[in-house]
Amino acid sequence: MLLAAFYVFAIAAIILHYTGHLKRWNCEWILIVLAIAVFPAVLFL
């Protein structure tokens, strides 16, 4: 359940990034936080 919520949040953040909303709202740091959160899983898989 938590993994599904993470995926939904990540997809929404990517969509907002590519449409320019995150830059307009000064929230580009959300993508950095998501990248840091995913990095350990990618590293160990």
C-alpha distance matrix in Angstrom:
0.0 3.8 5.4 5.2 6.4 8.7 10.0 10.8 12.5 14.3 15.6 16.8 18.5 20.2 21.4 22.8 24.4 26.2 27.4 28.8 27.1 25.8 29.4 30.9 28.7 29.2 25.5 25.8 24.6 21.0 21.3 22.8 20.0 17.4 19.9 20.3 16.6 16.4 19.8 19.2 16.8 19.4 22.2 21.1 20.2
3.8 0.0 3.8 5.4 5.1 6.2 8.7 10.0 10.6 12.3 14.3 15.4 16.5 18.4 20.1 21.1 22.4 24.6 25.9 26.9 25.2 23.5 26.9 28.6 26.3 26.4 22.7 22.9 21.4 17.9 18.3 19.5 16.5 14.2 16.8 16.9 13.1 13.5 16.9 16.3 14.4 17.2 19.8 19.1 18.7
5.4 3.8 0.0 3.8 5.4 5.0 6.3 8.7 9.9 10.4 12.3 14.3 15.2 16.5 18.4 19.9 20.8 22.7 24.4 25.7 24.4 22.7 26.0 28.0 26.2 26.1 22.4 22.0 20.7 17.2 16.9 18.2 15.7 12.8 14.8 15.4 11.8 11.1 14.6 14.3 11.8 14.2 17.2 16.6 15.6
5.2 5.4 3.8 0.0 3.8 5.4 5.1 6.3 8.6 9.8 10.6 12.3 14.2 15.4 16.6 18.4 19.9 21.4 22.7 24.4 23.0 21.9 25.4 27.1 25.4 25.9 22.2 22.1 21.4 17.7 17.4 19.4 17.2 14.1 16.4 17.7 14.3 13.5 17.2 17.5 14.9 16.8 20.0 19.7 18.3
6.4 5.1 5.4 3.8 0.0 3.8 5.4 5.1 6.2 8.5 10.0 10.6 12.3 14.3 15.5 16.5 18.2 20.2 21.3 22.5 20.7 19.4 23.0 24.5 22.4 23.0 19.4 19.7 19.0 15.2 15.6 17.7 15.2 12.6 15.6 16.6 13.4 13.5 17.3 17.9 16.0 18.0 21.1 21.1 20.3
8.7 6.2 5.0 5.4 3.8 0.0 3.8 5.5 5.1 6.1 8.6 9.9 10.5 12.3 14.3 15.3 16.3 18.4 20.0 21.0 19.6 17.8 21.1 23.0 21.1 21.2 17.4 17.2 16.2 12.6 12.5 14.3 11.9 9.0 11.8 12.9 9.8 9.8 13.6 14.5 12.8 14.7 17.7 18.2 17.6
10.0 8.7 6.3 5.1 5.4 3.8 0.0 3.8 5.4 5.0 6.1 8.5 9.7 10.5 12.2 14.1 15.1 16.6 18.3 19.9 18.9 17.6 20.9 22.9 21.6 21.9 18.3 17.6 17.3 13.7 12.8 15.1 13.6 10.1 12.3 14.3 11.7 10.5 14.2 15.6 13.4 14.4 17.9 18.5 17.2
10.8 10.0 8.7 6.3 5.1 5.5 3.8 0.0 3.8 5.5 5.3 6.2 8.6 10.0 10.7 12.3 14.2 15.7 16.6 18.4 17.0 16.2 19.8 21.2 19.8 20.7 17.3 17.3 17.4 13.7 13.5 16.3 14.9 11.8 14.5 16.7 14.2 13.7 17.4 19.0 17.0 18.0 21.5 22.2 21.0
12.5 10.6 9.9 8.6 6.2 5.1 5.4 3.8 0.0 3.8 5.6 5.2 6.1 8.7 10.0 10.5 12.1 14.4 15.4 16.4 14.7 13.4 16.9 18.5 16.7 17.4 13.8 14.0 13.9 10.1 10.5 13.3 11.6 9.1 12.3 14.3 12.1 12.4 16.0 17.8 16.6 17.7 20.9 22.0 21.4
14.3 12.3 10.4 9.8 8.5 6.1 5.0 5.5 3.8 0.0 3.8 5.4 5.1 6.2 8.7 9.9 10.4 12.4 14.3 15.3 14.5 12.8 16.0 18.2 17.0 17.1 13.5 12.7 12.7 9.2 8.2 11.1 10.2 7.0 9.5 12.1 10.5 10.0 13.4 15.7 14.5 14.9 18.1 19.7 18.9
15.6 14.3 12.3 10.6 10.0 8.6 6.1 5.3 5.6 3.8 0.0 3.8 5.4 5.1 6.2 8.6 9.8 10.8 12.4 14.3 13.7 13.1 16.2 18.1 17.5 18.2 15.0 14.2 15.1 11.8 10.5 13.9 13.6 10.4 12.4 15.5 14.1 13.0 16.2 18.7 17.1 17.0 20.5 22.1 20.7
16.8 15.4 14.3 12.3 10.6 9.9 8.5 6.2 5.2 5.4 3.8 0.0 3.8 5.5 5.1 6.1 8.5 10.1 10.6 12.3 10.9 10.6 14.1 15.4 14.5 15.8 12.8 12.8 14.1 10.8 10.5 14.2 13.8 11.4 14.0 16.8 15.5 15.3 18.6 21.1 19.9 20.1 23.4 25.0 24.0
18.5 16.5 15.2 14.2 12.3 10.5 9.7 8.6 6.1 5.1 5.4 3.8 0.0 3.8 5.5 5.1 6.0 8.7 9.9 10.5 9.4 8.0 11.3 13.2 12.3 12.8 9.6 9.1 10.4 7.3 6.9 10.6 10.7 8.8 11.2 14.0 13.5 13.6 16.5 19.3 18.7 18.8 21.7 23.8 23.2
20.2 18.4 16.5 15.4 14.3 12.3 10.5 10.0 8.7 6.2 5.1 5.5 3.8 0.0 3.8 5.4 4.9 6.2 8.6 9.9 10.1 9.2 11.8 14.1 14.2 14.5 11.8 10.2 12.0 9.6 7.6 11.3 12.3 10.0 11.2 14.7 14.6 13.8 16.2 19.4 18.6 17.9 21.0 23.3 22.3
21.4 20.1 18.4 16.6 15.5 14.3 12.2 10.7 10.0 8.7 6.2 5.1 5.5 3.8 0.0 3.8 5.4 5.3 6.2 8.6 8.7 9.3 12.0 13.5 13.9 15.1 13.0 12.1 14.5 12.2 10.9 14.7 15.6 13.4 15.0 18.4 18.1 17.4 20.0 23.1 22.0 21.4 24.6 26.8 25.5
22.8 21.1 19.9 18.4 16.5 15.3 14.1 12.3 10.5 9.9 8.6 6.1 5.1 5.4 3.8 0.0 3.8 5.6 5.2 6.2 5.2 5.8 8.8 9.9 10.1 11.6 9.7 9.6 12.3 10.3 10.1 13.7 14.7 13.4 15.3 18.3 18.3 18.3 20.8 23.9 23.4 23.0 26.0 28.3 27.6
24.4 22.4 20.8 19.9 18.2 16.3 15.1 14.2 12.1 10.4 9.8 8.5 6.0 4.9 5.4 3.8 0.0 3.8 5.5 5.2 6.1 5.3 7.1 9.6 10.4 10.7 9.0 7.4 10.5 9.4 8.1 11.5 13.3 12.3 13.3 16.5 17.2 17.1 19.0 22.5 22.3 21.5 24.2 26.9 26.3
26.2 24.6 22.7 21.4 20.2 18.4 16.6 15.7 14.4 12.4 10.8 10.1 8.7 6.2 5.3 5.6 3.8 0.0 3.8 5.4 7.8 8.5 9.4 11.4 13.1 13.7 12.6 10.9 14.1 13.0 11.2 14.5 16.6 15.1 15.7 19.2 19.9 19.2 21.0 24.5 24.0 22.8 25.6 28.3 27.3
27.4 25.9 24.4 22.7 21.3 20.0 18.3 16.6 15.4 14.3 12.4 10.6 9.9 8.6 6.2 5.2 5.5 3.8 0.0 3.8 5.7 8.1 9.1 9.8 11.8 13.4 12.8 12.1 15.6 14.5 13.6 17.0 18.8 17.5 18.7 22.0 22.5 22.1 24.2 27.6 27.1 26.1 29.0 31.6 30.6
28.8 26.9 25.7 24.4 22.5 21.0 19.9 18.4 16.4 15.3 14.3 12.3 10.5 9.9 8.6 6.2 5.2 5.4 3.8 0.0 3.8 5.6 5.5 6.3 8.8 10.1 10.2 9.6 13.3 13.1 12.6 15.6 17.6 17.2 18.2 21.2 22.1 22.3 24.0 27.5 27.5 26.6 29.2 32.0 31.4
27.1 25.2 24.4 23.0 20.7 19.6 18.9 17.0 14.7 14.5 13.7 10.9 9.4 10.1 8.7 5.2 6.1 7.8 5.7 3.8 0.0 3.8 5.5 5.0 6.1 8.5 8.3 9.1 12.5 11.8 12.3 15.4 16.7 16.5 18.3 20.9 21.4 22.1 24.2 27.4 27.5 27.1 29.7 32.3 31.9
25.8 23.5 22.7 21.9 19.4 17.8 17.6 16.2 13.4 12.8 13.1 10.6 8.0 9.2 9.3 5.8 5.3 8.5 8.1 5.6 3.8 0.0 3.8 5.4 5.1 5.9 4.8 5.4 8.7 8.3 9.1 11.9 13.2 13.5 15.2 17.5 18.3 19.3 21.2 24.4 24.8 24.5 26.9 29.5 29.5
29.4 26.9 26.0 25.4 23.0 21.1 20.9 19.8 16.9 16.0 16.2 14.1 11.3 11.8 12.0 8.8 7.1 9.4 9.1 5.5 5.5 3.8 0.0 3.8 5.4 4.9 6.1 5.8 9.4 10.4 10.9 12.9 14.9 15.7 16.8 19.0 20.4 21.4 22.7 26.1 26.9 26.2 28.3 31.3 31.4
30.9 28.6 28.0 27.1 24.5 23.0 22.9 21.2 18.5 18.2 18.1 15.4 13.2 14.1 13.5 9.9 9.6 11.4 9.8 6.3 5.0 5.4 3.8 0.0 3.8 5.6 7.8 9.0 12.3 13.0 14.1 16.2 17.8 18.6 20.1 22.2 23.4 24.5 26.1 29.4 30.0 29.6 31.8 34.6 34.6
28.7 26.3 26.2 25.4 22.4 21.1 21.6 19.8 16.7 17.0 17.5 14.5 12.3 14.2 13.9 10.1 10.4 13.1 11.8 8.8 6.1 5.1 5.4 3.8 0.0 3.9 5.5 8.2 10.6 11.0 13.1 15.1 16.0 17.1 19.1 20.8 21.6 23.2 25.0 28.0 28.7 28.8 30.9 33.5 33.8
29.2 26.4 26.1 25.9 23.0 21.2 21.9 20.7 17.4 17.1 18.2 15.8 12.8 14.5 15.1 11.6 10.7 13.7 13.4 10.1 8.5 5.9 4.9 5.6 3.9 0.0 3.8 5.9 7.9 9.5 11.5 12.7 13.9 15.6 17.2 18.5 19.9 21.7 23.0 26.0 27.2 27.1 28.9 31.7 32.3
25.5 22.7 22.4 22.2 19.4 17.4 18.3 17.3 13.8 13.5 15.0 12.8 9.6 11.8 13.0 9.7 9.0 12.6 12.8 10.2 8.3 4.8 6.1 7.8 5.5 3.8 0.0 3.8 5.3 5.9 8.3 9.9 10.6 12.1 14.0 15.4 16.4 18.2 19.9 22.7 23.7 23.9 25.8 28.4 28.9
25.8 22.9 22.0 22.1 19.7 17.2 17.6 17.3 14.0 12.7 14.2 12.8 9.1 10.2 12.1 9.6 7.4 10.9 12.1 9.6 9.1 5.4 5.8 9.0 8.2 5.9 3.8 0.0 3.8 5.3 5.9 7.3 9.3 10.5 11.6 13.4 15.0 16.3 17.5 20.7 21.8 21.4 23.2 26.1 26.6
24.6 21.4 20.7 21.4 19.0 16.2 17.3 17.4 13.9 12.7 15.1 14.1 10.4 12.0 14.5 12.3 10.5 14.1 15.6 13.3 12.5 8.7 9.4 12.3 10.6 7.9 5.3 3.8 0.0 3.8 5.4 5.1 6.3 8.7 9.9 10.7 12.4 14.4 15.4 18.2 19.7 19.8 21.3 24.0 25.0
21.0 17.9 17.2 17.7 15.2 12.6 13.7 13.7 10.1 9.2 11.8 10.8 7.3 9.6 12.2 10.3 9.4 13.0 14.5 13.1 11.8 8.3 10.4 13.0 11.0 9.5 5.9 5.3 3.8 0.0 3.8 5.4 5.1 6.2 8.6 10.0 10.5 12.4 14.3 17.0 17.9 18.3 20.2 22.7 23.3
21.3 18.3 16.9 17.4 15.6 12.5 12.8 13.5 10.5 8.2 10.5 10.5 6.9 7.6 10.9 10.1 8.1 11.2 13.6 12.6 12.3 9.1 10.9 14.1 13.1 11.5 8.3 5.9 5.4 3.8 0.0 3.8 5.4 5.0 6.1 8.6 9.8 10.5 12.1 15.4 16.0 15.8 17.9 20.6 20.9
22.8 19.5 18.2 19.4 17.7 14.3 15.1 16.3 13.3 11.1 13.9 14.2 10.6 11.3 14.7 13.7 11.5 14.5 17.0 15.6 15.4 11.9 12.9 16.2 15.1 12.7 9.9 7.3 5.1 5.4 3.8 0.0 3.8 5.4 5.0 6.2 8.6 9.9 10.5 13.6 15.2 14.9 16.3 19.2 20.1
20.0 16.5 15.7 17.2 15.2 11.9 13.6 14.9 11.6 10.2 13.6 13.8 10.7 12.3 15.6 14.7 13.3 16.6 18.8 17.6 16.7 13.2 14.9 17.8 16.0 13.9 10.6 9.3 6.3 5.1 5.4 3.8 0.0 3.8 5.4 5.2 6.1 8.7 10.0 12.4 13.9 14.6 16.0 18.3 19.5
17.4 14.2 12.8 14.1 12.6 9.0 10.1 11.8 9.1 7.0 10.4 11.4 8.8 10.0 13.4 13.4 12.3 15.1 17.5 17.2 16.5 13.5 15.7 18.6 17.1 15.6 12.1 10.5 8.7 6.2 5.0 5.4 3.8 0.0 3.8 5.4 5.0 6.2 8.6 11.2 11.7 12.2 14.4 16.6 17.1
19.9 16.8 14.8 16.4 15.6 11.8 12.3 14.5 12.3 9.5 12.4 14.0 11.2 11.2 15.0 15.3 13.3 15.7 18.7 18.2 18.3 15.2 16.8 20.1 19.1 17.2 14.0 11.6 9.9 8.6 6.1 5.0 5.4 3.8 0.0 3.8 5.4 5.2 6.0 9.4 10.4 10.0 11.8 14.6 15.2
20.3 16.9 15.4 17.7 16.6 12.9 14.3 16.7 14.3 12.1 15.5 16.8 14.0 14.7 18.4 18.3 16.5 19.2 22.0 21.2 20.9 17.5 19.0 22.2 20.8 18.5 15.4 13.4 10.7 10.0 8.6 6.2 5.2 5.4 3.8 0.0 3.8 5.5 5.2 7.6 9.8 10.3 11.0 13.6 15.1
16.6 13.1 11.8 14.3 13.4 9.8 11.7 14.2 12.1 10.5 14.1 15.5 13.5 14.6 18.1 18.3 17.2 19.9 22.5 22.1 21.4 18.3 20.4 23.4 21.6 19.9 16.4 15.0 12.4 10.5 9.8 8.6 6.1 5.0 5.4 3.8 0.0 3.8 5.7 6.9 8.0 9.7 11.2 12.8 14.0
16.4 13.5 11.1 13.5 13.5 9.8 10.5 13.7 12.4 10.0 13.0 15.3 13.6 13.8 17.4 18.3 17.1 19.2 22.1 22.3 22.1 19.3 21.4 24.5 23.2 21.7 18.2 16.3 14.4 12.4 10.5 9.9 8.7 6.2 5.2 5.5 3.8 0.0 3.8 5.8 5.5 6.4 8.7 10.5 11.0
19.8 16.9 14.6 17.2 17.3 13.6 14.2 17.4 16.0 13.4 16.2 18.6 16.5 16.2 20.0 20.8 19.0 21.0 24.2 24.0 24.2 21.2 22.7 26.1 25.0 23.0 19.9 17.5 15.4 14.3 12.1 10.5 10.0 8.6 6.0 5.2 5.7 3.8 0.0 3.8 5.5 5.2 6.0 8.7 10.0
19.2 16.3 14.3 17.5 17.9 14.5 15.6 19.0 17.8 15.7 18.7 21.1 19.3 19.4 23.1 23.9 22.5 24.5 27.6 27.5 27.4 24.4 26.1 29.4 28.0 26.0 22.7 20.7 18.2 17.0 15.4 13.6 12.4 11.2 9.4 7.6 6.9 5.8 3.8 0.0 3.8 5.5 5.0 6.2 8.6
16.8 14.4 11.8 14.9 16.0 12.8 13.4 17.0 16.6 14.5 17.1 19.9 18.7 18.6 22.0 23.4 22.3 24.0 27.1 27.5 27.5 24.8 26.9 30.0 28.7 27.2 23.7 21.8 19.7 17.9 16.0 15.2 13.9 11.7 10.4 9.8 8.0 5.5 5.5 3.8 0.0 3.8 5.4 5.4 6.1
19.4 17.2 14.2 16.8 18.0 14.7 14.4 18.0 17.7 14.9 17.0 20.1 18.8 17.9 21.4 23.0 21.5 22.8 26.1 26.6 27.1 24.5 26.2 29.6 28.8 27.1 23.9 21.4 19.8 18.3 15.8 14.9 14.6 12.2 10.0 10.3 9.7 6.4 5.2 5.5 3.8 0.0 3.8 5.6 5.3
22.2 19.8 17.2 20.0 21.1 17.7 17.9 21.5 20.9 18.1 20.5 23.4 21.7 21.0 24.6 26.0 24.2 25.6 29.0 29.2 29.7 26.9 28.3 31.8 30.9 28.9 25.8 23.2 21.3 20.2 17.9 16.3 16.0 14.4 11.8 11.0 11.2 8.7 6.0 5.0 5.4 3.8 0.0 3.8 5.7
21.1 19.1 16.6 19.7 21.1 18.2 18.5 22.2 22.0 19.7 22.1 25.0 23.8 23.3 26.8 28.3 26.9 28.3 31.6 32.0 32.3 29.5 31.3 34.6 33.5 31.7 28.4 26.1 24.0 22.7 20.6 19.2 18.3 16.6 14.6 13.6 12.8 10.5 8.7 6.2 5.4 5.6 3.8 0.0 3.8
20.2 18.7 15.6 18.3 20.3 17.6 17.2 21.0 21.4 18.9 20.7 24.0 23.2 22.3 25.5 27.6 26.3 27.3 30.6 31.4 31.9 29.5 31.4 34.6 33.8 32.3 28.9 26.6 25.0 23.3 20.9 20.1 19.5 17.1 15.2 15.1 14.0 11.0 10.0 8.6 6.1 5.3 5.7 3.8 0.0
